[in-house]
Amino acid sequence: MKALRVLVVGAGVGGISIARGLLRDGYDVTVFERRPDMRPGGGAVTIWPSGSMVLEQLGVDMDGAGQLLSTVRIATSTGRPLVNIAVDTIVDRLGGPVRMVPRRVLLDRLLEGFPAERIRCNSAVAAVLDTPAGVRVEFEDGSCAEGDLLIGADGLHSAVRRTVGGEPAKPTGWCSWQGLCTLEHIPESKVAVQIIGEHGNLGLWPAGGSDLQWWFDLRWSPDFVRPEHPIEAIRSSFAGWSELVDHVLATLTDDDLAASPFPHFRHPIPRLPRLSAMTLLGDAAHAMPPALAQGANQALLDTMVLREALSGLRQGRDCGNGELASALRWYEKTRRRRLTVLSWVTSRQISQSQSVLKWVALISDSFGTWTMTAFLRWLSHRRISVSKVDSPLVGAITAAVQSSAVKIMV
Ligand SMILES: Cc1cc2nc3c(=O)[nH]c(=O)nc-3n(C[C@H](O)[C@H](O)[C@H](O)COP(=O)(O)OP(=O)(O)OC[C@H]3O[C@@H](n4cnc5c(N)ncnc54)[C@H](O)[C@@H]3O)c2cc1C
């Protein structure tokens, strides 16, 4: 019996996670990435307990990666404390660590033990289509590949999403100037700081060792004109918000801001045709503003739910297209409700005047922590569990699958 041939588009956190999971489950997986190599860029991402749980299910060793957090401290730009979220309590209640980890470190860990020959770099996807025999991917260089199932994990401006008719991502009117800097001394290495002002907000989250993830959120519109010296614009908006902020602003230069700004986008999960053998995962499925630091986490949860959806299939290509398509539609439906709520919450206006924020200061730390815990628990699909243990049968199928290759046609 031949294993289902799964084509994954995009080798980001989402693409490598699902590829890793489905290889473990015995599928014949190939990942297509447009970049020439697997040296990822970017700052740090936050992994909440549910994301940590999925990484554990995927057999990813996260020991020592990034920085474990104990508290998220939220204050106003005038120094008024608003609320301290007790991350330790969230960890106790939800049973998994919360860590800030540089994106490159997370991808390195995901790639440990991952068969390199399963990733085809320099493979920019131009179009995808359902065929009577399964799915077909067409690349920008004119070549194509065929498989039984296609997963579009090609990020925010997904080509797969576009060709299956998904609405383009819409800007929310905000953007982040962001990156990682190195500080000789981070005063409280387990404390993430978030500061809210009237015209913008910022975050300083330790990301392991001397790495600190910084971001400055300001308004943005499509006719935005980049200032000649963006660091001056950032300093004039955020200087004086705290000692640590001033210290970070003093170390940053225009070069550190070269890749920014990153406009915030959101789009809903599209409804794919009932019998399509394609689906979307991660930012390609549900881009959202970074307000609750959920991007990588939600891609990991997609992985868990999609694996669960596919686990009900009879193994092998004879499972039937209807059966496969039903599993994909169940995955999308299961994720849609939670993601719709999360996307709505993350696109609420964070920046507020002091007169509004003084009411927020009345929220007790315990209530803030309880609310965050309850929300994260609700997001986490706790009833869905994927076996954490590799069975010898899965190992044998995986080895067999790794010796076969997806059919590439030029
Ligand atoms: C360079 C980069 C830096 C980032 N930095 C941060 C950060 O600092 N903080 C943060 O919270 N989040 C960051 N993110 C976003 C974060 O990684 C995602 O929100 C989250 O991990 C979900 O990942 P994803 O796999 O869905 O998408 P992504 O991580 O965006 O991965 C998508 C992958 O698809 C590939 N791809 C795109 N189009 C095609 C195509 N047509 N054909 C083939 N391959 C294609 C891309 O090259 C990329 O490798 C960054 C993303 C990227 C790509």
The ligand as an ORCA input file, in Angstrom:
! r2SCAN-3c Opt
* xyz 0 1
  C      11.488     36.190      7.408
  C      10.414     36.110      8.475
  C      10.628     36.737      9.699
  C       9.667     36.682     10.701
  N       9.919     37.302     11.889
  C       9.032     37.223     12.892
  C       9.295     37.851     14.148
  O      10.314     38.495     14.336
  N       8.377     37.726     15.145
  C       7.214     37.019     14.951
  O       6.401     36.907     15.882
  N       6.937     36.433     13.778
  C       7.808     36.523     12.736
  N       7.522     35.926     11.539
  C       6.218     35.277     11.369
  C       6.138     33.955     12.049
  O       7.202     33.122     11.637
  C       4.822     33.356     11.638
  O       3.750     34.193     12.066
  C       4.532     32.012     12.261
  O       5.672     31.316     12.594
  C       3.689     31.179     11.311
  O       4.558     30.677     10.323
  P       4.171     30.186      8.902
  O       4.984     28.956      8.666
  O       2.700     30.111      8.716
  O       4.656     31.361      7.927
  P       6.123     31.906      7.658
  O       6.976     31.813      8.848
  O       5.928     33.238      7.030
  O       6.722     30.896      6.550
  C       6.263     30.853      5.201
  C       7.337     30.228      4.331
  O       6.799     30.069      3.004
  C       7.773     30.470      2.061
  N       7.074     30.895      0.844
  C       6.335     32.014      0.669
  N       5.818     32.056     -0.585
  C       6.247     30.924     -1.205
  C       6.045     30.399     -2.525
  N       5.299     31.037     -3.441
  N       6.601     29.221     -2.845
  C       7.355     28.544     -1.927
  N       7.590     29.006     -0.677
  C       7.037     30.182     -0.311
  C       8.504     31.615      2.782
  O       9.780     31.845      2.200
  C       8.581     31.096      4.197
  O       9.723     30.306      4.410
  C       8.436     35.974     10.483
  C       8.219     35.344      9.252
  C       9.193     35.396      8.247
  C       8.964     34.680      6.904
*
